[in-house]
């Protein structure tokens, strides 16, 4: 784990170059640790540790719930998926897209509320080329608050199609 004072592996400008997400769906603030062992052909064991700071200003809190703000579970899954994407994609290689192909064994152990700092963890446990399986989890102060196994499909990024005005 990176000490608090050290430079992140990816800061927000790096994350914005790698992930297509933008407000209000960008759910990773920085990457503190990235391990990419091996020759790059098999990515099993690649790991990431990222951070999401949860503030009261998140756009989902007014509706979920006004009397007790709680981060929706689907957005907790999305935060873990974005960290997983950052673990999978090599920014020095060809531009890739990553899509969630499956979510297994998702568990939510305690509510995530304003003021929490989420530590997002993902590790590739199976690499089948375009399909990967990742173990993902989130912690607050060392306590696991959510976890899931994610199946990701990785493919070359397509050029955006031009819209034709009729």
C-alpha positions in Angstrom: 0.0 0.0 0.0 1.3 3.5 -0.8 1.9 5.8 2.1 -0.4 8.8 2.3 2.2 11.2 1.2 3.4 9.3 -1.8 2.4 10.2 -5.4 -0.5 8.1 -6.7 0.1 5.6 -9.5 -2.8 7.3 -11.4 -4.2 10.7 -10.4 -7.5 11.9 -11.6 -6.1 13.2 -14.9 -4.7 9.7 -15.7 -8.0 8.1 -14.7 -9.9 10.5 -17.1 -7.6 9.4 -19.9 -8.2 5.7 -19.3 -11.9 5.5 -18.3 -14.7 6.9 -20.4 -16.8 7.7 -17.3 -17.6 11.3 -16.4 -19.7 13.1 -13.8 -21.9 11.8 -12.2 -20.6 8.2 -12.9 -16.8 8.5 -12.4 -16.4 6.7 -9.1 -12.6 6.4 -8.7 -10.6 9.4 -7.4 -7.0 7.9 -7.5 -5.1 4.7 -7.8 -2.5 4.1 -5.0 -1.2 0.7 -6.0 -1.0 -1.3 -9.2 0.7 -4.7 -9.5 1.3 -6.2 -13.0 3.4 -9.3 -12.6 4.4 -11.7 -15.3 4.9 -11.3 -19.0 1.6 -9.6 -19.8 0.3 -12.6 -21.8 -1.5 -14.0 -18.7 -2.8 -11.3 -16.4 -3.7 -13.5 -13.4 -2.4 -11.9 -10.3 -2.6 -8.3 -11.6 -4.0 -6.2 -8.7 -5.1 -2.7 -8.0 -5.9 -0.5 -4.9 -7.9 2.6 -5.7 -9.7 5.2 -3.6 -13.2 6.8 -3.8 -14.0 9.6 -1.4 -17.7 9.7 -0.6 -19.1 13.1 0.1 -22.6 14.5 0.9 -22.5 16.2 -2.5 -22.9 13.0 -4.5 -25.9 13.3 -6.8 -27.6 10.2 -5.6 -27.8 11.1 -1.9 -30.9 13.4 -2.1 -33.0 10.6 -3.4 -31.3 7.6 -1.6 -32.5 8.4 1.0 -33.4 12.0 2.1 -33.6 11.0 5.8 -30.6 8.7 5.8 -28.1 9.1 2.8 -26.7 5.7 1.7 -24.7 4.9 -1.4 -26.7 2.6 -3.6 -25.4 -1.0 -3.9 -25.4 -0.8 -7.7 -23.0 2.2 -7.5 -20.8 0.3 -5.1 -20.6 -2.5 -7.7 -19.9 0.2 -10.4 -17.0 1.7 -8.3 -15.5 -1.8 -7.9 -16.0 -2.4 -11.7 -14.2 0.9 -12.6 -11.3 -0.1 -10.3 -11.2 -3.5 -12.0 -11.1 -1.8 -15.4 -8.1 0.2 -14.4 -6.4 -3.0 -13.3 -7.1 -4.7 -16.6 -6.4 -1.9 -19.1 -2.7 -1.1 -20.0 -2.6 2.6 -20.9 0.6 2.0 -22.9 -1.1 -0.7 -25.1 -3.9 -0.4 -27.7 -7.1 1.4 -26.6 -9.4 -1.1 -25.0 -13.0 -1.1 -23.7 -14.1 -3.2 -20.8 -17.7 -4.3 -20.2 -19.1 -6.1 -17.2 -20.3 -9.6 -18.4 -21.4 -10.9 -15.1 -21.5 -10.3 -11.3 -21.4 -13.2 -8.9 -21.5 -13.5 -5.1 -22.1 -9.8 -4.5 -22.4 -9.0 -0.7 -23.0 -5.7 1.0 -21.8 -5.8 4.6 -22.6 -2.3 5.9 -24.0 1.0 4.5 -21.6 3.4 2.7 -22.4 7.0 3.9 -21.1 10.5 3.4 -17.6 10.9 4.8 -16.5 7.4 4.1 -13.3 6.8 2.1 -13.6 3.6 0.1 -10.5 1.5 -0.7 -11.3 -0.4 -3.8 -9.5 -3.6 -4.5 -9.5 -5.9 -7.6 -7.4 -8.9 -8.6 -7.5 -10.9 -11.8 -8.0 -14.5 -10.8 -8.7 -16.0 -14.3 -7.5 -14.8 -17.7 -9.2 -16.3 -20.8 -8.0 -13.7 -23.3 -11.1 -11.4 -23.9 -12.8 -12.7 -20.7 -11.4 -12.2 -17.2 -12.7 -13.0 -13.7 -11.8 -10.6 -11.0 -12.2 -10.7 -7.2 -13.3 -7.2 -6.1 -13.9 -5.7 -2.7 -14.3 -2.4 -0.9 -13.0 -1.5 2.6 -13.6 1.4 5.0 -10.9 1.7 7.7 -9.8 -1.9 7.0 -13.3 -3.4 7.2 -14.7 -5.1 4.2 -18.1 -3.4 3.3 -18.8 -4.9 -0.1 -17.4 -7.6 -2.3 -18.2 -9.4 -5.6 -16.7 -11.5 -8.3 -16.9 -9.8 -11.7 -16.6 -11.2 -15.1 -15.2 -8.7 -17.6 -15.0 -8.7 -21.4 -12.1 -6.8 -22.8 -12.1 -5.7 -26.5 -10.5 -3.2 -28.8 -12.1 0.3 -28.6 -14.2 1.1 -31.6 -14.1 4.5 -33.2 -17.3 6.4 -32.6 -19.8 6.3 -35.4 -20.8 9.6 -37.0 -24.4 10.6 -36.8 -26.0 11.6 -40.1 -28.4 14.4 -40.1 -31.6 13.6 -42.0 
